[in-house]
């Protein structure tokens, strides 16, 4: 008969970035991940994919932000870590309420392979 501890499976280690760099003009974010992959996204894509309640309906999870309303020349003015699980940005349109967990950032950034 197996005991309780034999039935517990270790949880998969969540993905996390080991480095985050903004381009000098604030138009692009480059992330290096703990698995060695490097990905990037423009400020416009980051803003279009903002997960905050002002951009995504909390009840239906439908995006309420119209991606076409986000200008191509949008920039990230500031970037800061949120704990050890996410990043937050201040965009040139002054939007600053999104918290971007590592998994979301991995999903919306593109591999530079």
Backbone as XML, in Angstrom:
<?xml version="1.0"?>
<chain id="A" units="angstrom">
  <residue number="1" name="UNK">
    <atom name="N" x="0.844" y="-1.180" z="0.000"/>
    <atom name="CA" x="0.000" y="0.000" z="0.000"/>
    <atom name="C" x="0.889" y="1.244" z="0.000"/>
  </residue>
  <residue number="2" name="UNK">
    <atom name="N" x="0.613" y="2.164" z="-0.934"/>
    <atom name="CA" x="1.433" y="3.374" z="-1.002"/>
    <atom name="C" x="0.935" y="4.401" z="0.016"/>
  </residue>
  <residue number="3" name="UNK">
    <atom name="N" x="1.870" y="5.150" z="0.493"/>
    <atom name="CA" x="1.470" y="6.180" z="1.445"/>
    <atom name="C" x="1.231" y="7.508" z="0.727"/>
  </residue>
  <residue number="4" name="UNK">
    <atom name="N" x="0.776" y="8.462" z="1.477"/>
    <atom name="CA" x="0.442" y="9.779" z="0.959"/>
    <atom name="C" x="1.593" y="10.381" z="0.145"/>
  </residue>
  <residue number="5" name="UNK">
    <atom name="N" x="2.805" y="10.314" z="0.649"/>
    <atom name="CA" x="3.948" y="10.964" z="-0.005"/>
    <atom name="C" x="4.293" y="10.310" z="-1.330"/>
  </residue>
  <residue number="6" name="UNK">
    <atom name="N" x="3.979" y="9.030" z="-1.497"/>
    <atom name="CA" x="4.243" y="8.355" z="-2.757"/>
    <atom name="C" x="3.312" y="8.843" z="-3.869"/>
  </residue>
  <residue number="7" name="UNK">
    <atom name="N" x="2.157" y="9.347" z="-3.488"/>
    <atom name="CA" x="1.175" y="9.778" z="-4.484"/>
    <atom name="C" x="1.364" y="11.232" z="-4.930"/>
  </residue>
  <residue number="8" name="UNK">
    <atom name="N" x="2.161" y="11.982" z="-4.211"/>
    <atom name="CA" x="2.376" y="13.386" z="-4.570"/>
    <atom name="C" x="3.403" y="13.469" z="-5.685"/>
  </residue>
  <residue number="9" name="UNK">
    <atom name="N" x="3.024" y="14.141" z="-6.752"/>
    <atom name="CA" x="3.948" y="14.335" z="-7.855"/>
    <atom name="C" x="4.505" y="15.745" z="-7.769"/>
  </residue>
  <residue number="10" name="UNK">
    <atom name="N" x="5.784" y="15.908" z="-8.012"/>
    <atom name="CA" x="6.321" y="17.271" z="-7.978"/>
    <atom name="C" x="5.703" y="18.110" z="-9.088"/>
  </residue>
  <residue number="11" name="UNK">
    <atom name="N" x="5.384" y="19.341" z="-8.762"/>
    <atom name="CA" x="4.809" y="20.242" z="-9.760"/>
    <atom name="C" x="5.889" y="20.637" z="-10.755"/>
  </residue>
  <residue number="12" name="UNK">
    <atom name="N" x="5.474" y="20.810" z="-11.991"/>
    <atom name="CA" x="6.418" y="21.280" z="-13.002"/>
    <atom name="C" x="6.890" y="22.682" z="-12.620"/>
  </residue>
  <residue number="13" name="UNK">
    <atom name="N" x="8.162" y="22.928" z="-12.827"/>
    <atom name="CA" x="8.709" y="24.235" z="-12.482"/>
    <atom name="C" x="8.161" y="25.263" z="-13.471"/>
  </residue>
  <residue number="14" name="UNK">
    <atom name="N" x="7.574" y="26.343" z="-12.967"/>
    <atom name="CA" x="7.042" y="27.342" z="-13.891"/>
    <atom name="C" x="8.170" y="28.033" z="-14.649"/>
  </residue>
  <residue number="15" name="UNK">
    <atom name="N" x="7.875" y="28.407" z="-15.879"/>
    <atom name="CA" x="8.854" y="29.107" z="-16.710"/>
    <atom name="C" x="9.104" y="30.495" z="-16.125"/>
  </residue>
  <residue number="16" name="UNK">
    <atom name="N" x="10.327" y="30.957" z="-16.215"/>
    <atom name="CA" x="10.599" y="32.334" z="-15.800"/>
    <atom name="C" x="11.747" y="32.889" z="-16.632"/>
  </residue>
  <residue number="17" name="UNK">
    <atom name="N" x="11.766" y="34.205" z="-16.732"/>
    <atom name="CA" x="12.820" y="34.876" z="-17.490"/>
    <atom name="C" x="14.006" y="35.128" z="-16.583"/>
  </residue>
  <residue number="18" name="UNK">
    <atom name="N" x="15.188" y="35.022" z="-17.151"/>
    <atom name="CA" x="16.409" y="35.308" z="-16.409"/>
    <atom name="C" x="16.938" y="36.695" z="-16.744"/>
  </residue>
  <residue number="19" name="UNK">
    <atom name="N" x="16.433" y="37.295" z="-17.839"/>
    <atom name="CA" x="16.863" y="38.639" z="-18.224"/>
    <atom name="C" x="15.755" y="39.296" z="-19.036"/>
  </residue>
  <residue number="20" name="UNK">
    <atom name="N" x="15.573" y="40.593" z="-18.815"/>
    <atom name="CA" x="14.583" y="41.381" z="-19.562"/>
    <atom name="C" x="15.240" y="42.691" z="-19.945"/>
  </residue>
  <residue number="21" name="UNK">
    <atom name="N" x="15.218" y="42.991" z="-21.247"/>
    <atom name="CA" x="15.849" y="44.214" z="-21.723"/>
    <atom name="C" x="14.903" y="44.967" z="-22.643"/>
  </residue>
  <residue number="22" name="UNK">
    <atom name="N" x="14.781" y="46.261" z="-22.397"/>
    <atom name="CA" x="14.055" y="47.138" z="-23.309"/>
    <atom name="C" x="15.045" y="47.708" z="-24.310"/>
  </residue>
  <residue number="23" name="UNK">
    <atom name="N" x="14.602" y="47.866" z="-25.549"/>
    <atom name="CA" x="15.448" y="48.549" z="-26.525"/>
    <atom name="C" x="15.597" y="50.005" z="-26.089"/>
  </residue>
  <residue number="24" name="UNK">
    <atom name="N" x="16.622" y="50.675" z="-26.582"/>
    <atom name="CA" x="16.904" y="52.058" z="-26.183"/>
    <atom name="C" x="15.726" y="52.984" z="-26.477"/>
  </residue>
  <residue number="25" name="UNK">
    <atom name="N" x="14.988" y="52.698" z="-27.554"/>
    <atom name="CA" x="13.846" y="53.549" z="-27.906"/>
    <atom name="C" x="12.546" y="53.112" z="-27.240"/>
  </residue>
  <residue number="26" name="UNK">
    <atom name="N" x="12.574" y="52.019" z="-26.468"/>
    <atom name="CA" x="11.384" y="51.547" z="-25.773"/>
    <atom name="C" x="10.379" y="50.843" z="-26.655"/>
  </residue>
  <residue number="27" name="UNK">
    <atom name="N" x="10.753" y="50.561" z="-27.891"/>
    <atom name="CA" x="9.805" y="49.949" z="-28.822"/>
    <atom name="C" x="9.784" y="48.426" z="-28.765"/>
  </residue>
  <residue number="28" name="UNK">
    <atom name="N" x="10.757" y="47.805" z="-28.084"/>
    <atom name="CA" x="10.801" y="46.339" z="-28.064"/>
    <atom name="C" x="11.337" y="45.829" z="-26.725"/>
  </residue>
  <residue number="29" name="UNK">
    <atom name="N" x="10.817" y="44.682" z="-26.325"/>
    <atom name="CA" x="11.262" y="43.973" z="-25.132"/>
    <atom name="C" x="11.875" y="42.657" z="-25.571"/>
  </residue>
  <residue number="30" name="UNK">
    <atom name="N" x="13.060" y="42.356" z="-25.053"/>
    <atom name="CA" x="13.709" y="41.073" z="-25.318"/>
    <atom name="C" x="13.866" y="40.341" z="-23.993"/>
  </residue>
  <residue number="31" name="UNK">
    <atom name="N" x="13.407" y="39.092" z="-23.974"/>
    <atom name="CA" x="13.471" y="38.267" z="-22.761"/>
    <atom name="C" x="14.357" y="37.060" z="-23.010"/>
  </residue>
  <residue number="32" name="UNK">
    <atom name="N" x="15.186" y="36.730" z="-22.030"/>
    <atom name="CA" x="15.946" y="35.486" z="-22.047"/>
    <atom name="C" x="15.348" y="34.608" z="-20.958"/>
  </residue>
  <residue number="33" name="UNK">
    <atom name="N" x="15.023" y="33.370" z="-21.325"/>
    <atom name="CA" x="14.301" y="32.465" z="-20.435"/>
    <atom name="C" x="15.233" y="31.465" z="-19.784"/>
  </residue>
  <residue number="34" name="UNK">
    <atom name="N" x="14.767" y="30.858" z="-18.709"/>
    <atom name="CA" x="15.603" y="29.906" z="-17.971"/>
    <atom name="C" x="15.895" y="28.630" z="-18.758"/>
  </residue>
  <residue number="35" name="UNK">
    <atom name="N" x="15.207" y="28.426" z="-19.886"/>
    <atom name="CA" x="15.521" y="27.278" z="-20.746"/>
    <atom name="C" x="16.459" y="27.672" z="-21.891"/>
  </residue>
  <residue number="36" name="UNK">
    <atom name="N" x="16.969" y="28.929" z="-21.855"/>
    <atom name="CA" x="17.935" y="29.383" z="-22.855"/>
    <atom name="C" x="17.335" y="30.049" z="-24.075"/>
  </residue>
  <residue number="37" name="UNK">
    <atom name="N" x="16.021" y="30.011" z="-24.233"/>
    <atom name="CA" x="15.354" y="30.621" z="-25.380"/>
    <atom name="C" x="15.308" y="32.137" z="-25.182"/>
  </residue>
  <residue number="38" name="UNK">
    <atom name="N" x="15.483" y="32.883" z="-26.286"/>
    <atom name="CA" x="15.341" y="34.333" z="-26.269"/>
    <atom name="C" x="14.122" y="34.689" z="-27.112"/>
  </residue>
  <residue number="39" name="UNK">
    <atom name="N" x="13.245" y="35.538" z="-26.564"/>
    <atom name="CA" x="12.044" y="35.951" z="-27.285"/>
    <atom name="C" x="11.944" y="37.472" z="-27.254"/>
  </residue>
  <residue number="40" name="UNK">
    <atom name="N" x="11.125" y="38.014" z="-28.153"/>
    <atom name="CA" x="10.958" y="39.458" z="-28.209"/>
    <atom name="C" x="9.533" y="39.823" z="-28.595"/>
  </residue>
  <residue number="41" name="UNK">
    <atom name="N" x="9.138" y="41.040" z="-28.237"/>
    <atom name="CA" x="7.835" y="41.574" z="-28.641"/>
    <atom name="C" x="7.954" y="43.090" z="-28.718"/>
  </residue>
  <residue number="42" name="UNK">
    <atom name="N" x="7.165" y="43.675" z="-29.600"/>
    <atom name="CA" x="7.118" y="45.135" z="-29.677"/>
    <atom name="C" x="6.256" y="45.662" z="-28.532"/>
  </residue>
  <residue number="43" name="UNK">
    <atom name="N" x="6.449" y="46.919" z="-28.210"/>
    <atom name="CA" x="5.610" y="47.573" z="-27.201"/>
    <atom name="C" x="4.144" y="47.517" z="-27.630"/>
  </residue>
  <residue number="44" name="UNK">
    <atom name="N" x="3.889" y="47.665" z="-28.917"/>
    <atom name="CA" x="2.513" y="47.613" z="-29.426"/>
    <atom name="C" x="1.870" y="46.263" z="-29.106"/>
  </residue>
  <residue number="45" name="UNK">
    <atom name="N" x="2.587" y="45.166" z="-29.356"/>
    <atom name="CA" x="2.041" y="43.832" z="-29.078"/>
    <atom name="C" x="1.816" y="43.654" z="-27.571"/>
  </residue>
  <residue number="46" name="UNK">
    <atom name="N" x="2.774" y="44.089" z="-26.758"/>
    <atom name="CA" x="2.608" y="43.989" z="-25.304"/>
    <atom name="C" x="1.347" y="44.717" z="-24.862"/>
  </residue>
  <residue number="47" name="UNK">
    <atom name="N" x="1.155" y="45.931" z="-25.371"/>
    <atom name="CA" x="-0.024" y="46.732" z="-24.984"/>
    <atom name="C" x="-1.308" y="46.077" z="-25.489"/>
  </residue>
  <residue number="48" name="UNK">
    <atom name="N" x="-1.284" y="45.547" z="-26.714"/>
    <atom name="CA" x="-2.470" y="44.880" z="-27.272"/>
    <atom name="C" x="-2.856" y="43.650" z="-26.464"/>
  </residue>
  <residue number="49" name="UNK">
    <atom name="N" x="-1.886" y="43.022" z="-25.825"/>
    <atom name="CA" x="-2.127" y="41.793" z="-25.063"/>
    <atom name="C" x="-2.183" y="42.049" z="-23.561"/>
  </residue>
  <residue number="50" name="UNK">
    <atom name="N" x="-2.403" y="43.289" z="-23.156"/>
    <atom name="CA" x="-2.468" y="43.617" z="-21.730"/>
    <atom name="C" x="-3.551" y="42.791" z="-21.051"/>
  </residue>
  <residue number="51" name="UNK">
    <atom name="N" x="-3.202" y="42.142" z="-19.913"/>
    <atom name="CA" x="-4.162" y="41.277" z="-19.228"/>
    <atom name="C" x="-5.002" y="41.972" z="-18.156"/>
  </residue>
  <residue number="52" name="UNK">
    <atom name="N" x="-4.916" y="43.300" z="-18.037"/>
    <atom name="CA" x="-5.612" y="43.974" z="-16.926"/>
    <atom name="C" x="-7.126" y="44.013" z="-17.137"/>
  </residue>
  <residue number="53" name="UNK">
    <atom name="N" x="-7.847" y="44.327" z="-16.072"/>
    <atom name="CA" x="-9.315" y="44.341" z="-16.103"/>
    <atom name="C" x="-9.875" y="45.422" z="-17.020"/>
  </residue>
  <residue number="54" name="UNK">
    <atom name="N" x="-9.111" y="46.460" z="-17.284"/>
    <atom name="CA" x="-9.580" y="47.503" z="-18.210"/>
    <atom name="C" x="-9.489" y="47.041" z="-19.664"/>
  </residue>
  <residue number="55" name="UNK">
    <atom name="N" x="-8.646" y="46.024" z="-19.917"/>
    <atom name="CA" x="-8.440" y="45.540" z="-21.279"/>
    <atom name="C" x="-9.092" y="44.186" z="-21.557"/>
  </residue>
  <residue number="56" name="UNK">
    <atom name="N" x="-9.413" y="43.461" z="-20.489"/>
    <atom name="CA" x="-10.039" y="42.137" z="-20.611"/>
    <atom name="C" x="-11.187" y="42.069" z="-19.607"/>
  </residue>
  <residue number="57" name="UNK">
    <atom name="N" x="-12.376" y="41.682" z="-20.065"/>
    <atom name="CA" x="-13.518" y="41.556" z="-19.167"/>
    <atom name="C" x="-13.241" y="40.465" z="-18.127"/>
  </residue>
  <residue number="58" name="UNK">
    <atom name="N" x="-13.362" y="40.832" z="-16.864"/>
    <atom name="CA" x="-13.029" y="39.897" z="-15.784"/>
    <atom name="C" x="-13.933" y="38.666" z="-15.752"/>
  </residue>
  <residue number="59" name="UNK">
    <atom name="N" x="-15.177" y="38.806" z="-16.198"/>
    <atom name="CA" x="-16.142" y="37.705" z="-16.099"/>
    <atom name="C" x="-16.118" y="36.803" z="-17.316"/>
  </residue>
  <residue number="60" name="UNK">
    <atom name="N" x="-15.964" y="37.401" z="-18.504"/>
    <atom name="CA" x="-16.017" y="36.592" z="-19.723"/>
    <atom name="C" x="-14.644" y="36.279" z="-20.289"/>
  </residue>
  <residue number="61" name="UNK">
    <atom name="N" x="-13.611" y="36.981" z="-19.817"/>
    <atom name="CA" x="-12.239" y="36.858" z="-20.318"/>
    <atom name="C" x="-12.111" y="37.331" z="-21.765"/>
  </residue>
  <residue number="62" name="UNK">
    <atom name="N" x="-13.131" y="38.041" z="-22.263"/>
    <atom name="CA" x="-13.064" y="38.592" z="-23.619"/>
    <atom name="C" x="-12.267" y="39.883" z="-23.595"/>
  </residue>
  <residue number="63" name="UNK">
    <atom name="N" x="-11.433" y="40.063" z="-24.610"/>
    <atom name="CA" x="-10.636" y="41.276" z="-24.720"/>
    <atom name="C" x="-11.559" y="42.449" z="-25.052"/>
  </residue>
  <residue number="64" name="UNK">
    <atom name="N" x="-11.486" y="43.499" z="-24.249"/>
    <atom name="CA" x="-12.308" y="44.688" z="-24.488"/>
    <atom name="C" x="-11.504" y="45.788" z="-25.176"/>
  </residue>
  <residue number="65" name="UNK">
    <atom name="N" x="-10.190" y="45.702" z="-25.118"/>
    <atom name="CA" x="-9.331" y="46.659" z="-25.811"/>
    <atom name="C" x="-9.326" y="46.326" z="-27.295"/>
  </residue>
  <residue number="66" name="UNK">
    <atom name="N" x="-9.597" y="47.319" z="-28.134"/>
    <atom name="CA" x="-9.524" y="47.123" z="-29.581"/>
    <atom name="C" x="-8.058" y="47.234" z="-30.000"/>
  </residue>
  <residue number="67" name="UNK">
    <atom name="N" x="-7.441" y="46.132" z="-30.448"/>
    <atom name="CA" x="-6.022" y="46.163" z="-30.813"/>
    <atom name="C" x="-5.702" y="47.222" z="-31.866"/>
  </residue>
  <residue number="68" name="UNK">
    <atom name="N" x="-6.673" y="47.541" z="-32.725"/>
    <atom name="CA" x="-6.447" y="48.541" z="-33.779"/>
    <atom name="C" x="-6.260" y="49.946" z="-33.201"/>
  </residue>
  <residue number="69" name="UNK">
    <atom name="N" x="-6.682" y="50.140" z="-31.954"/>
    <atom name="CA" x="-6.541" y="51.453" z="-31.324"/>
    <atom name="C" x="-5.158" y="51.680" z="-30.714"/>
  </residue>
  <residue number="70" name="UNK">
    <atom name="N" x="-4.321" y="50.649" z="-30.717"/>
    <atom name="CA" x="-2.976" y="50.767" z="-30.141"/>
    <atom name="C" x="-2.019" y="51.196" z="-31.257"/>
  </residue>
  <residue number="71" name="UNK">
    <atom name="N" x="-1.419" y="52.375" z="-31.136"/>
    <atom name="CA" x="-0.562" y="52.879" z="-32.222"/>
    <atom name="C" x="0.710" y="52.047" z="-32.392"/>
  </residue>
  <residue number="72" name="UNK">
    <atom name="N" x="1.161" y="51.942" z="-33.632"/>
    <atom name="CA" x="2.367" y="51.172" z="-33.949"/>
    <atom name="C" x="3.608" y="51.775" z="-33.301"/>
  </residue>
  <residue number="73" name="UNK">
    <atom name="N" x="3.596" y="53.083" z="-33.052"/>
    <atom name="CA" x="4.780" y="53.747" z="-32.492"/>
    <atom name="C" x="4.747" y="53.829" z="-30.968"/>
  </residue>
  <residue number="74" name="UNK">
    <atom name="N" x="3.882" y="53.039" z="-30.342"/>
    <atom name="CA" x="3.810" y="53.015" z="-28.878"/>
    <atom name="C" x="5.158" y="52.587" z="-28.300"/>
  </residue>
  <residue number="75" name="UNK">
    <atom name="N" x="5.494" y="53.121" z="-27.130"/>
    <atom name="CA" x="6.754" y="52.785" z="-26.476"/>
    <atom name="C" x="6.504" y="52.376" z="-25.025"/>
  </residue>
  <residue number="76" name="UNK">
    <atom name="N" x="7.433" y="51.606" z="-24.494"/>
    <atom name="CA" x="7.443" y="51.311" z="-23.068"/>
    <atom name="C" x="8.331" y="52.374" z="-22.421"/>
  </residue>
  <residue number="77" name="UNK">
    <atom name="N" x="7.767" y="53.118" z="-21.472"/>
    <atom name="CA" x="8.532" y="54.156" z="-20.777"/>
    <atom name="C" x="9.246" y="53.606" z="-19.556"/>
  </residue>
  <residue number="78" name="UNK">
    <atom name="N" x="8.616" y="52.629" z="-18.879"/>
    <atom name="CA" x="9.191" y="52.024" z="-17.683"/>
    <atom name="C" x="8.825" y="50.555" z="-17.640"/>
  </residue>
  <residue number="79" name="UNK">
    <atom name="N" x="9.718" y="49.781" z="-17.027"/>
    <atom name="CA" x="9.477" y="48.352" z="-16.814"/>
    <atom name="C" x="9.927" y="48.051" z="-15.396"/>
  </residue>
  <residue number="80" name="UNK">
    <atom name="N" x="9.119" y="47.275" z="-14.674"/>
    <atom name="CA" x="9.540" y="46.890" z="-13.330"/>
    <atom name="C" x="9.065" y="45.490" z="-13.012"/>
  </residue>
  <residue number="81" name="UNK">
    <atom name="N" x="9.856" y="44.765" z="-12.204"/>
    <atom name="CA" x="9.432" y="43.419" z="-11.804"/>
    <atom name="C" x="8.275" y="43.493" z="-10.814"/>
  </residue>
  <residue number="82" name="UNK">
    <atom name="N" x="7.430" y="42.474" z="-10.847"/>
    <atom name="CA" x="6.364" y="42.298" z="-9.861"/>
    <atom name="C" x="6.690" y="40.983" z="-9.161"/>
  </residue>
  <residue number="83" name="UNK">
    <atom name="N" x="7.162" y="41.087" z="-7.936"/>
    <atom name="CA" x="7.642" y="39.890" z="-7.244"/>
    <atom name="C" x="8.675" y="39.193" z="-8.101"/>
  </residue>
  <residue number="84" name="UNK">
    <atom name="N" x="8.631" y="37.879" z="-8.141"/>
    <atom name="CA" x="9.536" y="37.144" z="-9.034"/>
    <atom name="C" x="8.731" y="36.389" z="-10.086"/>
  </residue>
  <residue number="85" name="UNK">
    <atom name="N" x="7.505" y="36.857" z="-10.348"/>
    <atom name="CA" x="6.631" y="36.109" z="-11.252"/>
    <atom name="C" x="6.109" y="36.906" z="-12.442"/>
  </residue>
  <residue number="86" name="UNK">
    <atom name="N" x="6.413" y="38.206" z="-12.532"/>
    <atom name="CA" x="5.801" y="39.009" z="-13.588"/>
    <atom name="C" x="6.567" y="40.302" z="-13.814"/>
  </residue>
  <residue number="87" name="UNK">
    <atom name="N" x="6.178" y="41.005" z="-14.889"/>
    <atom name="CA" x="6.664" y="42.355" z="-15.163"/>
    <atom name="C" x="5.472" y="43.279" z="-15.299"/>
  </residue>
  <residue number="88" name="UNK">
    <atom name="N" x="5.689" y="44.546" z="-14.983"/>
    <atom name="CA" x="4.688" y="45.591" z="-15.206"/>
    <atom name="C" x="5.336" y="46.675" z="-16.052"/>
  </residue>
  <residue number="89" name="UNK">
    <atom name="N" x="4.529" y="47.331" z="-16.874"/>
    <atom name="CA" x="5.036" y="48.342" z="-17.793"/>
    <atom name="C" x="4.237" y="49.631" z="-17.664"/>
  </residue>
  <residue number="90" name="UNK">
    <atom name="N" x="4.890" y="50.742" z="-17.950"/>
    <atom name="CA" x="4.208" y="52.014" z="-18.184"/>
    <atom name="C" x="4.434" y="52.308" z="-19.668"/>
  </residue>
  <residue number="91" name="UNK">
    <atom name="N" x="3.321" y="52.430" z="-20.396"/>
    <atom name="CA" x="3.393" y="52.674" z="-21.835"/>
    <atom name="C" x="3.277" y="54.165" z="-22.136"/>
  </residue>
  <residue number="92" name="UNK">
    <atom name="N" x="3.674" y="54.548" z="-23.345"/>
    <atom name="CA" x="3.643" y="55.966" z="-23.722"/>
    <atom name="C" x="2.224" y="56.513" z="-23.829"/>
  </residue>
  <residue number="93" name="UNK">
    <atom name="N" x="1.198" y="55.640" z="-23.843"/>
    <atom name="CA" x="-0.192" y="56.120" z="-23.769"/>
    <atom name="C" x="-0.645" y="56.246" z="-22.309"/>
  </residue>
  <residue number="94" name="UNK">
    <atom name="N" x="0.302" y="56.112" z="-21.384"/>
    <atom name="CA" x="0.126" y="56.215" z="-19.927"/>
    <atom name="C" x="-0.571" y="55.016" z="-19.294"/>
  </residue>
  <residue number="95" name="UNK">
    <atom name="N" x="-0.881" y="53.988" z="-20.077"/>
    <atom name="CA" x="-1.497" y="52.789" z="-19.506"/>
    <atom name="C" x="-0.458" y="52.092" z="-18.628"/>
  </residue>
  <residue number="96" name="UNK">
    <atom name="N" x="-0.858" y="51.680" z="-17.419"/>
    <atom name="CA" x="0.126" y="51.102" z="-16.495"/>
    <atom name="C" x="-0.458" y="50.076" z="-15.537"/>
  </residue>
  <residue number="97" name="UNK">
    <atom name="N" x="-1.640" y="49.538" z="-15.819"/>
    <atom name="CA" x="-2.287" y="48.651" z="-14.849"/>
    <atom name="C" x="-2.097" y="47.163" z="-15.130"/>
  </residue>
  <residue number="98" name="UNK">
    <atom name="N" x="-1.456" y="46.824" z="-16.221"/>
    <atom name="CA" x="-1.276" y="45.408" z="-16.547"/>
    <atom name="C" x="-0.122" y="44.775" z="-15.794"/>
  </residue>
  <residue number="99" name="UNK">
    <atom name="N" x="-0.348" y="43.589" z="-15.266"/>
    <atom name="CA" x="0.703" y="42.758" z="-14.689"/>
    <atom name="C" x="0.842" y="41.551" z="-15.612"/>
  </residue>
  <residue number="100" name="UNK">
    <atom name="N" x="2.032" y="41.375" z="-16.146"/>
    <atom name="CA" x="2.289" y="40.360" z="-17.157"/>
    <atom name="C" x="3.069" y="39.195" z="-16.544"/>
  </residue>
  <residue number="101" name="UNK">
    <atom name="N" x="2.382" y="38.116" z="-16.136"/>
    <atom name="CA" x="3.096" y="36.947" z="-15.599"/>
    <atom name="C" x="4.031" y="36.361" z="-16.656"/>
  </residue>
  <residue number="102" name="UNK">
    <atom name="N" x="5.074" y="35.670" z="-16.199"/>
    <atom name="CA" x="6.052" y="35.099" z="-17.130"/>
    <atom name="C" x="5.387" y="34.233" z="-18.200"/>
  </residue>
  <residue number="103" name="UNK">
    <atom name="N" x="4.428" y="33.392" z="-17.817"/>
    <atom name="CA" x="3.801" y="32.511" z="-18.815"/>
    <atom name="C" x="3.113" y="33.315" z="-19.914"/>
  </residue>
  <residue number="104" name="UNK">
    <atom name="N" x="2.416" y="34.389" z="-19.528"/>
    <atom name="CA" x="1.757" y="35.251" z="-20.517"/>
    <atom name="C" x="2.802" y="35.887" z="-21.436"/>
  </residue>
  <residue number="105" name="UNK">
    <atom name="N" x="3.898" y="36.364" z="-20.854"/>
    <atom name="CA" x="4.955" y="36.958" z="-21.677"/>
    <atom name="C" x="5.566" y="35.944" z="-22.629"/>
  </residue>
  <residue number="106" name="UNK">
    <atom name="N" x="5.742" y="34.717" z="-22.152"/>
    <atom name="CA" x="6.294" y="33.671" z="-23.035"/>
    <atom name="C" x="5.329" y="33.399" z="-24.186"/>
  </residue>
  <residue number="107" name="UNK">
    <atom name="N" x="4.033" y="33.403" z="-23.883"/>
    <atom name="CA" x="3.025" y="33.130" z="-24.907"/>
    <atom name="C" x="2.937" y="34.230" z="-25.957"/>
  </residue>
  <residue number="108" name="UNK">
    <atom name="N" x="3.142" y="35.495" z="-25.548"/>
    <atom name="CA" x="2.932" y="36.608" z="-26.498"/>
    <atom name="C" x="4.207" y="37.115" z="-27.155"/>
  </residue>
  <residue number="109" name="UNK">
    <atom name="N" x="5.368" y="36.639" z="-26.690"/>
    <atom name="CA" x="6.620" y="37.024" z="-27.346"/>
    <atom name="C" x="7.014" y="35.959" z="-28.339"/>
  </residue>
  <residue number="110" name="UNK">
    <atom name="N" x="7.816" y="36.343" z="-29.307"/>
    <atom name="CA" x="8.182" y="35.430" z="-30.397"/>
    <atom name="C" x="9.638" y="35.003" z="-30.269"/>
  </residue>
  <residue number="111" name="UNK">
    <atom name="N" x="9.872" y="33.730" z="-30.500"/>
    <atom name="CA" x="11.211" y="33.186" z="-30.422"/>
    <atom name="C" x="12.088" y="33.770" z="-31.530"/>
  </residue>
  <residue number="112" name="UNK">
    <atom name="N" x="13.325" y="34.063" z="-31.160"/>
    <atom name="CA" x="14.296" y="34.571" z="-32.131"/>
    <atom name="C" x="15.201" y="33.426" z="-32.561"/>
  </residue>
  <residue number="113" name="UNK">
    <atom name="N" x="14.613" y="32.425" z="-33.197"/>
    <atom name="CA" x="15.375" y="31.226" z="-33.533"/>
    <atom name="C" x="15.899" y="31.186" z="-34.911"/>
  </residue>
</chain>
